[in-house]
Amino acid sequence: MLSQAVEDYLKTIYRLHSGDPVSTTEIARTMDVSSASVTNMIKRLSGMGLVTHKAYHGVTLTNAGRKIALEIIRHHRLLETYLKEIMGYDWREMHNEAEQLEHHISEEFEDRLDEMLGYPTHDPHGDPIPARDGSVPPSSADPLTAFSEGDSVLVHRLADSDPSLLARLESIGILPRVRLTLVNKPTDDGPVTVRVGKIEHELSSSDARSVYGVPTRS
């Protein structure tokens, strides 16, 4: 049995990895812990064969570390789907509850939860749920700021870092699988106007960058 701290570190490294090794500074900032704590844990994870680390070059997961990270992420996203869609939790409660439960469910519970939910491929944010074999559905969505005025966009996912933002977007009907139209997009960093159904809403450029979609026919 791995500790919750070990699983949290592996999950964080996986989420931060974007091609290059992840720096210990990034890990410390994301997890809100000291650099010394990160250094000590990385040494431990390296000794367990879960990460590789070169001084001044960063950290990468080994195949074993990646497998564990994806399993925890699968737990988390299945749990969020259940908590949001079945139990009606709000975004903040959903995330916090899933953060605790993800470390403690069995494979049998995971399988039953998956079956009960109808084998979902994406969680309430629109993030892909890793399959049992570790495969992850690809995503090619772009932020709203990448589209042009008049474009029709199918919302694919929402950035999940800010529950208050998620609540704002939900209150105006901007959720995964919703279609919207980009009405106005300033050339500077000003607000973006979108139309959902027949109603127009103004989003800050920051909020618009947190909504990812794919082009669709109007």
C-alpha positions as CSV (number, residue, x, y, z in Angstrom):
1,M,0.0,0.0,0.0
2,L,1.3,3.4,-1.0
3,S,0.8,6.4,1.3
4,Q,-1.6,9.2,0.3
5,A,1.4,11.6,0.0
6,V,3.2,9.3,-2.5
7,E,0.0,9.0,-4.6
8,D,-0.5,12.8,-4.5
9,Y,3.0,13.5,-5.7
10,L,2.7,11.0,-8.6
11,K,-0.6,12.6,-9.6
12,T,0.9,16.1,-9.5
13,I,3.9,15.2,-11.5
14,Y,1.7,13.5,-14.1
15,R,-0.5,16.6,-14.4
16,L,2.4,19.0,-14.6
17,H,4.3,17.0,-17.2
18,S,3.9,18.5,-20.7
19,G,6.9,17.0,-22.5
20,D,9.8,18.3,-20.5
21,P,10.8,17.0,-17.0
22,V,8.9,18.7,-14.2
23,S,11.0,21.0,-11.9
24,T,10.9,20.6,-8.2
25,T,10.0,24.3,-8.0
26,E,6.8,23.6,-10.0
27,I,5.9,20.7,-7.7
28,A,6.4,22.7,-4.6
29,R,4.3,25.6,-5.9
30,T,1.5,23.4,-7.1
31,M,1.3,21.3,-3.9
32,D,2.0,24.3,-1.6
33,V,4.9,22.6,0.2
34,S,8.5,23.5,0.8
35,S,11.3,22.8,-1.7
36,A,13.0,20.7,1.0
37,S,9.9,18.5,1.3
38,V,9.8,18.0,-2.4
39,T,13.5,17.1,-2.6
40,N,13.0,14.5,0.2
41,M,10.0,12.9,-1.5
42,I,11.6,12.8,-4.9
43,K,14.5,10.9,-3.4
44,R,12.0,8.5,-1.8
45,L,10.1,8.1,-5.1
46,S,13.3,7.5,-7.0
47,G,14.3,4.8,-4.6
48,M,11.0,3.1,-5.1
49,G,11.5,3.1,-8.9
50,L,8.5,5.5,-9.5
51,V,10.4,8.5,-10.9
52,T,13.7,9.4,-12.5
53,H,15.4,12.6,-11.4
54,K,18.5,14.4,-12.6
55,A,19.8,17.4,-10.7
56,Y,18.9,20.7,-12.4
57,H,16.9,18.7,-15.1
58,G,13.7,17.9,-13.3
59,V,11.6,14.8,-12.6
60,T,9.8,12.3,-14.9
61,L,7.6,9.3,-14.0
62,T,8.7,5.8,-14.7
63,N,6.2,3.5,-16.3
64,A,5.4,2.2,-12.9
65,G,4.9,5.7,-11.5
66,R,2.7,6.7,-14.5
67,K,0.5,3.6,-14.0
68,I,-0.1,4.5,-10.4
69,A,-0.8,8.2,-11.2
70,L,-3.3,7.3,-13.9
71,E,-5.1,4.9,-11.5
72,I,-5.5,7.7,-8.9
73,I,-6.7,10.1,-11.6
74,R,-9.2,7.5,-12.8
75,H,-10.5,7.1,-9.2
76,H,-10.7,10.9,-8.8
77,R,-12.6,11.5,-12.0
78,L,-15.0,8.7,-11.6
79,L,-15.8,9.9,-8.1
80,E,-16.3,13.5,-9.2
81,T,-18.7,12.2,-11.8
82,Y,-20.7,10.3,-9.2
83,L,-20.6,13.2,-6.7
84,K,-21.7,15.8,-9.2
85,E,-24.1,14.0,-11.4
86,I,-25.7,11.6,-8.9
87,M,-25.3,13.3,-5.5
88,G,-25.6,16.9,-6.6
89,Y,-22.4,18.2,-5.0
90,D,-21.2,21.6,-6.0
91,W,-17.8,22.0,-7.7
92,R,-15.8,22.7,-4.6
93,E,-17.4,20.0,-2.5
94,M,-17.1,17.5,-5.3
95,H,-13.4,18.1,-5.7
96,N,-12.6,18.1,-2.0
97,E,-14.6,14.9,-1.4
98,A,-13.0,13.1,-4.4
99,E,-9.5,14.2,-3.2
100,Q,-10.1,12.3,0.0
101,L,-11.9,9.2,-1.4
102,E,-9.6,8.6,-4.4
103,H,-7.0,7.0,-2.1
104,H,-9.3,4.5,-0.4
105,I,-11.5,2.8,-3.0
106,S,-10.9,-0.8,-4.1
107,E,-10.7,-2.0,-7.7
108,E,-14.0,-3.8,-7.2
109,F,-15.6,-0.5,-6.0
110,E,-14.1,1.3,-9.0
111,D,-15.5,-1.2,-11.4
112,R,-19.0,-1.1,-9.9
113,L,-18.9,2.7,-9.9
114,D,-17.8,2.8,-13.6
115,E,-20.6,0.4,-14.5
116,M,-23.3,2.3,-12.5
117,L,-22.3,5.6,-14.3
118,G,-22.5,3.9,-17.7
119,Y,-18.8,3.8,-18.4
120,P,-18.2,7.6,-18.7
121,T,-15.2,8.7,-20.8
122,H,-15.1,12.3,-19.3
123,D,-15.7,13.8,-15.9
124,P,-18.0,16.8,-15.2
125,H,-15.2,19.3,-16.2
126,G,-14.8,17.4,-19.5
127,D,-11.4,16.0,-18.6
128,P,-10.8,12.5,-19.9
129,I,-11.2,9.6,-17.5
130,P,-8.2,7.2,-17.9
131,A,-9.4,3.7,-18.9
132,R,-8.6,0.7,-16.7
133,D,-5.7,-0.2,-19.1
134,G,-4.1,3.3,-18.6
135,S,-5.1,4.7,-22.0
136,V,-6.4,8.2,-22.0
137,P,-8.8,9.6,-24.7
138,P,-7.0,12.2,-26.8
139,S,-8.2,15.9,-26.7
140,S,-7.7,18.6,-29.3
141,A,-9.8,21.3,-27.8
142,D,-8.7,25.0,-27.9
143,P,-9.6,27.9,-25.5
144,L,-12.3,30.2,-26.6
145,T,-9.8,33.0,-27.2
146,A,-8.4,30.9,-30.1
147,F,-11.6,31.2,-32.0
148,S,-12.9,34.0,-34.2
149,E,-16.1,36.1,-34.1
150,G,-19.1,34.2,-35.4
151,D,-17.6,30.8,-34.7
152,S,-19.9,28.1,-33.3
153,V,-18.1,26.2,-30.6
154,L,-18.9,22.9,-28.8
155,V,-17.6,23.2,-25.3
156,H,-15.3,20.2,-24.6
157,R,-13.9,20.9,-21.2
158,L,-13.5,23.5,-18.4
159,A,-10.3,24.2,-16.5
160,D,-10.8,22.8,-13.1
161,S,-8.5,24.9,-11.0
162,D,-11.1,27.4,-9.7
163,P,-14.4,26.2,-8.2
164,S,-15.8,29.7,-8.2
165,L,-15.2,30.1,-11.9
166,L,-16.9,26.7,-12.5
167,A,-19.9,27.9,-10.6
168,R,-20.1,31.1,-12.6
169,L,-19.9,29.2,-15.9
170,E,-22.5,26.7,-14.8
171,S,-24.8,29.5,-13.7
172,I,-24.9,30.8,-17.3
173,G,-25.1,27.4,-18.9
174,I,-21.5,27.0,-20.1
175,L,-20.7,23.3,-19.5
176,P,-19.2,20.5,-21.5
177,R,-21.3,19.4,-24.5
178,V,-23.0,22.8,-24.7
179,R,-22.8,24.7,-28.0
180,L,-22.2,28.5,-28.0
181,T,-21.4,31.2,-30.5
182,L,-18.5,33.7,-30.2
183,V,-20.3,37.0,-30.7
184,N,-17.5,39.5,-30.0
185,K,-13.8,39.0,-29.4
186,P,-11.7,42.2,-28.9
187,T,-8.2,42.4,-30.4
188,D,-6.8,43.3,-27.0
189,D,-7.2,41.5,-23.7
190,G,-10.8,42.7,-23.1
191,P,-14.0,40.7,-22.4
192,V,-15.4,38.1,-24.8
193,T,-19.1,38.0,-25.6
194,V,-20.7,34.6,-26.2
195,R,-24.2,33.5,-27.0
196,V,-25.7,30.4,-25.3
197,G,-29.0,29.7,-26.8
198,K,-30.6,33.1,-27.3
199,I,-28.8,34.8,-24.4
200,E,-25.5,36.7,-24.6
201,H,-23.0,36.7,-21.8
202,E,-19.7,38.6,-21.3
203,L,-16.7,36.6,-20.1
204,S,-13.4,38.1,-19.0
205,S,-10.5,37.1,-21.2
206,S,-9.2,35.0,-18.3
207,D,-12.5,33.1,-18.0
208,A,-12.6,32.6,-21.7
209,R,-9.2,31.0,-21.6
210,S,-10.6,28.5,-19.2
211,V,-13.3,27.2,-21.6
212,Y,-12.0,24.8,-24.2
213,G,-14.0,23.7,-27.2
214,V,-14.0,22.4,-30.8
215,P,-15.5,24.1,-33.8
216,T,-18.9,22.9,-34.9
217,R,-21.5,24.0,-37.5
218,S,-23.9,26.7,-36.4
